């Protein structure tokens, strides 16, 4: 991977501006998934996905390792499947595929699915990353039309969960981590309903979730913003059309925050009275891509992703072009160019505080074995 970076920072306190540029290149194992699966009989299945990211080496402290999924499933029929355990919820179609790189045409995924990019904000602000219970199925509507549905539930977002033995204020054993200490009200619930043709040439669906956003810590924020537990609704829409060698894919996510008087401190009224109860807080993301299969082996594509976050006053834009060659059915050579931009503004959205731009050129080989 080759990357060119440029950074612009405006320091309001010292009335100065900082501009930096840099360049770097690297070889990397972007992601390795070790999948363990077993079907005990027709009705019961278990699945484990162990994920290693970015040259993982525990001795050197490189990369990241996690248990992406670990669940058991009971299938009564195509119309009724029940899953228990740690799983990726069916919120928008792309969320289900985010960890299956050999099935994706690109190398660097959209920002909220990609480990190398998504550390700029809390990914759970846009998508539900993990659920622990899910019911899903598929029902025939007409001879060639299928309806699919899902309902899932999980813990509150990660920032509510004990991740260190220093969290002894919860009166739990110091050796117990990963425990959600919130009440039932703040848990994740959601689902998706969609339709697709039997040939998968047309697909679209609508997804909804509800949980709370943990914004209790305000000390590190650069500008006034709502605090406390914010009531959060995510609404997603996804679609895909395939025709004459073209694949048109789109995704829309709207996150709505229900902000009340209790989500502001008294001193914020003095510091920034213009934002209190006079602004609607939301996050809007839309993603679109067009892929063309030149022949059975070679394809090209373009992708655009835009994220507008009015809670933290930042924007993200991604423009990507790429191509791939199917060497074997389970082996694809890929190349991708990506322009990635992040920008932050102050609370009145007029003065640019931070601007980061990166140009990336990536070569990769995706293998499924």
Secondary structure, DSSP 8 states (H G I E B T S, - for coil): -EEEEEEEEEETTTTEEEEEEEEEE-----EEEEEEEEESSSSEEEEEEEEEEEEEETTTTEEEEEEEEEEEEEEEETTEEEEEEEE---SSHHHHHTT-GGGSS-SS--TTT-TTTGGGS-GGGTS---EEEEEEEEEESSSSEEEEEEEEEE-S-GGGB--STT-GGG---TT--S-B-S-GGGSEEEEEEEEEETTSSEEEEEEEEEEEEEE---TT-SS----EEEEEEEEEEEEEEEETTEEEEEEEEEEEEE--GGGS-HHHHHH-GGGTTTS--EEEEEEEEEEEESSSSEEEEEEEEEEEETTTTEEEEEEEEEEEEEEETTEEEEEEEEEEEEEEE-TTS-SEEEEEEEEEEEEEEEE--
